Amino acid sequence: QAQANRRDNMTKKKYFYTYDEYSQDTRSYEIESDVKLTKSEVQDLALGCTMEEGSTNSDKNSKATFKGTDYGDDAQVEYAGDFEDDSEGYIGFRENN
């Protein structure tokens, strides 16, 4: 019987899957400056803010304020793996396998 159990364990197949969900969120910042800035300087100022609405980051000539996040409502999903056929199941999802 031990040999039969070992044979059953060797023939069992495992399945591995991934599921990713993503959407586009927009984080908004307002930058005020006494001097002309480069794109890099604007980005550095903005990214120095925390993700808390109203958070600021300043240097000697400029100030960035985090205005908030607009969360996307257009979530997309991706599946990967060897799936059981469920053609009568979930309609409207995109499958990549």
Secondary structure per residue as TSV (DSSP state, phi and psi in degrees):
chain	resnum	aa	ss	phi	psi
A	1	Q	-	360.0	-35.0
A	2	A	H	-60.6	-38.5
A	3	Q	H	-67.0	-38.1
A	4	A	H	-65.3	-41.8
A	5	N	H	-63.0	-41.2
A	6	R	H	-63.4	-41.3
A	7	R	H	-64.6	-42.4
A	8	D	H	-61.8	-42.4
A	9	N	H	-65.5	-33.6
A	10	M	H	-73.6	-28.0
A	11	T	H	-94.1	-8.2
A	12	K	-	-70.3	133.8
A	13	K	-	-104.8	138.7
A	14	K	-	-103.3	148.1
A	15	Y	-	-117.5	137.0
A	16	F	-	-124.3	137.9
A	17	Y	-	-134.0	159.1
A	18	T	E	-126.2	151.1
A	19	Y	E	-139.9	117.6
A	20	D	E	-117.7	135.4
A	21	E	E	-125.7	132.2
A	22	Y	E	-145.0	154.9
A	23	S	-	-147.8	171.5
A	24	Q	-	-100.7	117.0
A	25	D	-	-105.1	146.7
A	26	T	E	-118.0	117.7
A	27	R	E	-97.8	129.0
A	28	S	E	-113.1	138.2
A	29	Y	E	-130.3	151.1
A	30	E	E	-121.4	128.2
A	31	I	E	-117.9	129.6
A	32	E	E	-119.0	132.9
A	33	S	E	-144.4	146.6
A	34	D	S	-85.3	-10.9
A	35	V	S	-129.8	158.4
A	36	K	-	-70.3	135.7
A	37	L	-	-114.0	155.2
A	38	T	-	-84.1	165.1
A	39	K	H	-59.0	-39.3
A	40	S	H	-62.9	-41.8
A	41	E	H	-66.5	-40.6
A	42	V	H	-61.2	-46.4
A	43	Q	H	-61.9	-45.6
A	44	D	H	-59.4	-43.6
A	45	L	H	-62.8	-46.9
A	46	A	H	-62.8	-47.2
A	47	L	H	-71.6	-10.6
A	48	G	T	-78.7	-11.7
A	49	C	S	-78.2	150.1
A	50	T	-	-80.4	169.0
A	51	M	S	-84.1	24.0
A	52	E	S	-98.6	126.3
A	53	E	T	-53.4	130.5
A	54	G	T	92.4	-7.9
A	55	S	-	-61.4	143.0
A	56	T	E	-125.3	159.1
A	57	N	E	-142.7	129.1
A	58	S	E	-130.3	154.9
A	59	D	-	-127.0	-166.9
A	60	K	S	-66.7	-24.1
A	61	N	S	-118.4	-8.6
A	62	S	E	-141.8	157.5
A	63	K	E	-143.8	129.3
A	64	A	E	-108.0	141.6
A	65	T	E	-127.6	128.8
A	66	F	E	-79.3	119.5
A	67	K	E	-90.5	-23.1
A	68	G	E	139.2	179.4
A	69	T	E	-121.4	131.9
A	70	D	E	-100.5	110.0
A	71	Y	-	-82.0	127.9
A	72	G	-	-65.4	143.4
A	73	D	S	-111.8	24.0
A	74	D	-	-115.6	44.8
A	75	A	-	-55.7	136.3
A	76	Q	E	-114.2	150.5
A	77	V	E	-128.0	152.3
A	78	E	E	-134.1	136.8
A	79	Y	E	-115.7	148.6
A	80	A	E	-142.5	139.3
A	81	G	S	143.8	-179.8
A	82	D	-	-97.4	97.6
A	83	F	-	-93.4	148.4
A	84	E	-	-69.3	141.0
A	85	D	-	-66.1	125.0
A	86	D	-	-133.5	47.3
A	87	S	T	-57.8	-19.6
A	88	E	T	-94.8	5.0
A	89	G	S	-91.6	-120.5
A	90	Y	-	-71.1	109.0
A	91	I	-	-95.9	139.5
A	92	G	S	101.8	-5.1
A	93	F	-	-96.5	146.8
A	94	R	-	-91.9	129.3
A	95	E	-	-111.9	133.2
A	96	N	-	-119.0	111.3
A	97	N	-	-144.1	360.0
